[in-house]
Each structure stands twice: as structure tokens, then as C-alpha cells.
Amino acid sequence: MKAAVCREFGKPLSVEELRIVEPGPGELRVEVKACGVCHSDITYMDGSWGGELPAVFGHEVAGRVDAGGEGVTELQVGQHLIVSLMRACGRCPQCVTGRPGLCEGSFRLDGIQVLTDARGESIKQGLRSGGFAQSVVVHASQAVPIPQDIPFEAACLIACAVLTGFGAVVNTAAVAPGQSVVVIGTGGVGLNAVQGAAIAGAYPVIAVDISAQKLELARSFGATHTVDARGGAEDAVGAATGGRLADVVVVAAGSGRAVEQGLRLAARGGSVVVVGMPGMDVTSQLPVTTFAYEGQRILGSRMGSAQPRVDVPRLIALYKAGRLKLDELVTGRYPLEQINDAIASAKRGDGIRNVVMVSE
């Protein structure tokens, strides 16, 4: 199979012929049809989160089942599905309390050579998916079936951008109708936080960014107000909320300063949900006395606190009802051989989400 390999941090990927392991018990081989280009992939490829190379990244996968290992009965060959980076054992304390994204279990695929090159050299399976490839072998818990009439290029974004942004609002923050929500950073994840807040019945829904183009897009995804992050954000949010500031602030920008700004925009008793993840060395300063006195909360949100087998069908139902935008998120389509163009475009901030169309 062909896959896009990262061999040096910050360097272009090379499309090479690789071998992939056969699926074992409880595992699947999936023919990749589409894979979104997420900024988490780019952060890893640039070396900001460390990790081992060479590796194949890509974790917003949509495709169809090519083969199933022993014990896989729910997913049949040919079935359409999405693949996320979340592996869940279903038995650990995190899984049984509804937090599969924090699973503490161990898996065969974590300890073997999933990918090898033509010389037999091990290639790491980045983010437990390795979706910039023609095939992936994953644990069955990572896969969720989808209807065959959902376009692969739209469906793949559910696997991360939509689950993460939408879930940060609906699952992590549990936003109630009429609560005020601010979203800082309106890229792929932030726009899904915006539309999650709108669907949840929040008001106002305030998008904060430095890009006028992205703020205009945020309006089309449900933002009722837009604010330039570079100046006067606290006054603008105060004006939109009757002086209270926001019940919930979702920080979708990968920046320590954005988290600090989020704390300034949160109301008394409000919550700041941190979704964006910058490099490992980035820190924020917490105004401890104010934070405690105002009774505020900071919540980390990994993958939108999602339970994929529950959340994905709900998201698809909203999409089919015309309430959730998926097609509009896709603003660039690239063949696998042009993956470096897709990555360069994403780094520049062109559009919302680029998708690598791996096979027809």
C-alpha cells in the first residue's frame, strides 16, 4: 500500500510503499477513502509534541471495512465507517464511567510493528491511526459505522474536528439553552464548537478570532456576535452579555495567551474549556485569587469528552436533518500524492479543513 511518511520533523512527507500488519483479534483493516488534515497532525510532524519517527500521521479517517480479525462481528466487510484515534478497552475505570477517550487499557497494536517499509524498517502508526495511507489496521473500538449515503469527505471530519468542537460544548461544558458561550479560535474545531453552541440553544454565541474571514464564517455556523481578539474583547463580550461575561468560554486556539484571555472573558461561576493544544512547552498564568473568589472552573476536553458510539449517530442525525454543517467544513481536496500541498495550505490557514482523498 502507499502511505505518506514523515521521516524528519518539519520536512515534507514522502509517499512510499509500505506493508501493514494483518488484523488480529478485535481489530479491523480499513480501506481509507478520505482523511482530514488536522492541526494535531501538523504539530506532531513539526516536532512540537515529540514522538518517534519515521511515522505515518492522519487521524480523521473515513472508509470501509476491508477485513476483520477474530471476534469482530458488528462490523462487516464493505461497511462504511469512520475511524478515530480513541481506543477503548471497555473495562477500565475511565471506560466504564463513560470516558473512553481517557482509556487506561493496553492493546496489541500499541506494542507491535503495525507498519514497515520495503526494507523491513518499522514505521510508527501516528496517533493510533496512520490515516495518510491507503489502509489502516485499528482496534474495533476506534470504528463507528455510518450510513452509506454520507460522503466520505464530510464523514471523516466527524472523527476529530466535529467530535472535539461540538463535544467540548455539549459534553464537557454541558451548555444549557440560554447560556452565553464564547469560542476563542474559529478554525475547524472552533467552528464546530460554535455550531454546537448554537444547536444547544446558547445565546449569545460569540466567536473571537484575529481573522476577519474566519469570523465571517463563524456567523454562517451560528455565531450571533463576532469579536476581534486583538483588542477590546472583554468590553465586547460584556456588551453582548449585559455585563455578565460568558457562562462558558471554549478555548479552541492552541495558545497559552488564549487560555488567559478565556479566563478574563468568563463570568462569575463560569467555565473555561481548554480544547486547543499548543506545543508541550507552552504555559499559562492563572490569577489564583480571582479564579477562586469568582468560583470559576477550568476543564480540559480531550476529543470533546466523546463516546463515539453514542455521539456519532447523533451527529449524523443532525446532519441529515440539515442542522449540522459537515459539507461546508471541507474547503480543500487533495490526492494522497499532493499531501504536502494540503499540509502547507492548512499551515497558512487557507479555508477550514483540507481533506486527502485517498481512493475513489
N, C-alpha and C positions, 0 to 999 in steps of 0.2 A: 504494500500500500504506500501511497505518498503522504508525507506529513511535513509540516513547516517546523524546522528545528532551530532553536536558539542555542548557539554554541558559545557566544561571548556576550556578556551583559552590554546592552547599548548598541549592539551591532545588528545589521539586517539578518533576518531569518533565511535559511536555505531550505528549499523544498527538495526532500530526499526520499529515496525508497527505504522503508523501514519494515521490520517484522513485528507482529503483535502476538502476544500470548493467546492461547485458546481459553475461552471462558471456563472457569472452574465451577464448583458447586455454588449456587446462589448468585451467579454472575451472568452477564449478557455481553454479546458482541453487537454493537450498533453500527449500522451504515450511516455515516454523518451526511446530512443533507445541507444543513446551514449551521453556522456558528458565529455568534456575535462577538465583536471586538470590545471587550470590557477594559476599563482603565486599570482594574486589578491585574489583568494580564500584562499590560504595559508597565506597571510598576514593578512586577516581577522581572520582566525582560530587561528593564533598565538597572536592575540590581538593588533597588531601594528596600526590598524585603529579604535580601539574601537568597538562600536556596542553592541547590546544586544544578550544575549544567554538565552536559547538554540536556535540553528538555524541550518537550512539546507542550505549549500552553493552549489556552482556549477552553472555556468552561460554560458557555451559553450554547448548548447543543440541542438541535432537533434532528431527528432522523427516524429510522425504522429498524426493528429488530432483525438482525441477520442470523443469530444463533443464540440459543440459551443453554446454560450449564445445568447440571443435575439439580433438581429441586425447584427450578424456575417453571412455574405452571401458570401464573397470572398473565404473563406477557408472551404472546405468540409471535412466531416468525412472520415478518411483514407488518406487524403492528406499528403504528406511528406513535412517537413518544418524544418527550423532552428529557434531557439528562442534566442534572445539577451537580455541583461539587459535593453535596451533602451525602455522606454515607452514614447510615443509621443501623445499629445492631438491633434495636427494638427491645433491648433487655436492661441497659444501664440506667442509672437514676435519671439522667437527662432525657433519654428517650421515653421512659415510662411516665415522665411528667410533662410530655408534650413539647420537648425542646430537642428535636433530632439534629438540628444544626450544631449542637454542642455535644454530640455523642462522644462517649468516652471509650467505646469499643475498639477492638482491633480487627483487621481484615487481611485476608491473604494478599490482596493486591498491594497493600502497603509494604510488604516485605519481599516481593519478587521483582524480577526484571519484566515489566509489562511490555516495554518496547526495546528493540535492539536494532542497530543499523546493519548494513551489509557485512561489516567486519565482525559482528557479534558484540560490539560495544553497547553497554547499557545506555538507554535514553530515558530520562526521568519523565514520568507522566504528571505534567504540571497541573496543580490544583485538582488532582484526583480525576481528571477528565482527559486532557490532551486532545481537545476537540478540533485543533487546526490540523486535521487529518481526515483521511477517507473512512477510517473506522476507529472506534474506541471500544475497549473492554472495561466494563464498570460493574460495580455491585448493583444488584437488582433494586436495592433501596434508593439508588440515585435516579431511577427511571420512573416517570409517570406517564401513563398512556394519554393520548389526546385524540380527538376526532380526526378523521382523515380529511375533512374539508377545511381544516385550519392550515393556512400557508406555513411552510417550514420557516421561512424567513421572519415571519412575525412570531411564530410559536417559540423560536429559540430564545427570544428576549425574555420570555416568562421565567426562564431558568435562573436568571440572576437579576437583571435590571428591574423587572416588574415585581418579582417576589420581594426584592430588597427594599425598593422605594415604597411600594404600596404597603408592604408588611410593616415597615417602620411606623407608619401612621395607624394602621388598623390593628396590628397585633401588638407591637411593642408599646406604643403610646395609648392604644385603645381609645382613640379620639371619639368623642360623643357628638351628636348633632348640636350645632350652635357653638361649639368651642372654636376659639380662634387658633389658627395654625400659621406659622411662618416656616418656609422652606428656604434654607440658605444653600445656594448652588443648584442650578437648574439644568444639569446635564441629564444623561439617561436615567440615573437613579432619582435625581431630584424631581424631574418631570413626573415620574411615577408616584413620588410622594405627593406632588401637587394634585394629580388626578385621584389618588387615594383619599386625600383630604376632602376633595370636592364630592366624591361619591359617598363618603361617610357623613356628609351633611355639615361639614365645618363652615363657619363664617366668622370673620373674613378668612380667606386663604391668600396669604401674602408671599409672593415669590421675591427673593433677594438674590441679586447677581450683579456682576460688573458688565455683562454683555447685554446690550440693548436688544440684539437679535434673539437671545435666549429668553429674555423677559417677555418679548412679544409672543414667542412660542408658548411660554408658560400660561399666558392668557387663554390660548386655544385649548390647553389641557385643564383649565378650570380655575386658574388664579383670578381672584377678584381684584387684587391690588398688586402692583409691582414696584420694587424699590431698588435703586442703585446702591450696592453695598459699600461704595467708596465714601459716602458722606450722608449724614442725616438719617441713617436707617432707624435709629431709636425714636426720633421725632416722628418719622413717617409711620412706623408701626404703632406708636402711641396714638397718633391721629386716627388711624383706621380702627383702633380698638377702644375708643373712648377713654384713652389714657391708661388703660389697664396693662398694656403689652400682651404678649401671647400666652395662651394656655399651654401650647405645645410648640417647641421650636425643633425642627428637624435639620440637622447639620449634615448636608449631603456633599459638601465641599471637603476635599481632603486637605485640610489646613488647620493648624493649631490656632491661628488667629480667628478662624471661622467659629471654632468652639467657644472662644472667649466672647466673640460677638453674640453668639447664641445665648449665652448667659445674661448678657445685657438686655436682650430682647424678650426674655422670659418674664412672665408676670409673677406676682407673689403666689407661691404654691404651684408654679408652672414646672413643666418638664422639658429638659433638653435631651433629644435623642440623637446620639452620635452614630452616624452611618458611614460617612466618608472616612477613608483610611489612608493617610499620607505615609511617608517613609517611616521606618522604625524609630528614627532618632527625633521625631517631631514631638514637642510637648506643648502643653497649655498651662497657663497660670489660673488658679482658682481663687476668687475672692472669698476666702473661707467664712469670715464673719457674716458678710452679706448673704452668702449662699445658705448658711444655716438659719440666719434670722428670718429670711424670706421663705423658708420651708420648701426650697426648690429641689428638684431631682435631676440627676444625670443618668441616662440609660444608654448602655451600649446595645446596638442592634446588629447582630450578625445574620445576614441573609433574611432580614426582615422578621426574625423570630418565627420563620415559616414552618408549617407542617405541610410539605408538598402534596401529599396525598389528599389533604383537606383543601388547601388553598388553591392549587392549580385548577381543579374542576370549577371552583367558584369564580376564578378569574376568567376562565373560558366562557362560563355562563354570562358574565358581564360583557365580555367581548361580543358574544353572539347577540346580546340584547342591544348592542350599539352604545353601551355606556362606558366601556373601557377601550381606550385607543391603543392598538398594537401596530397596525399597518403604518400609522403616522410616525412611529418611532424610527422606522427604517429609512435612512436618508442616503445610504451608500451601499452598493452591492458589488462585490469583487470575487473573481475566481480565486482558487487557492494559490495559483501561481503569482497573483498580484497582492498577496497578503501584506507585503511591506508597504505598498501604497495605501492599503486600508489602515495600517497602523500609523503611518505618517499623517494621514488625514485626521485620524482620531486625536493624535497629539496636538494638531493645530486647532482642534475644537470645531472642525467642519461638521455641520449638521448635528444630529442627535446620536445615532447609532449606526456604525458600519457593520455589515454582515458579510461573512465569507460564504459564498455559495459553493459548497464543496462538490456536489454532484447533482445531476439533473434527476 
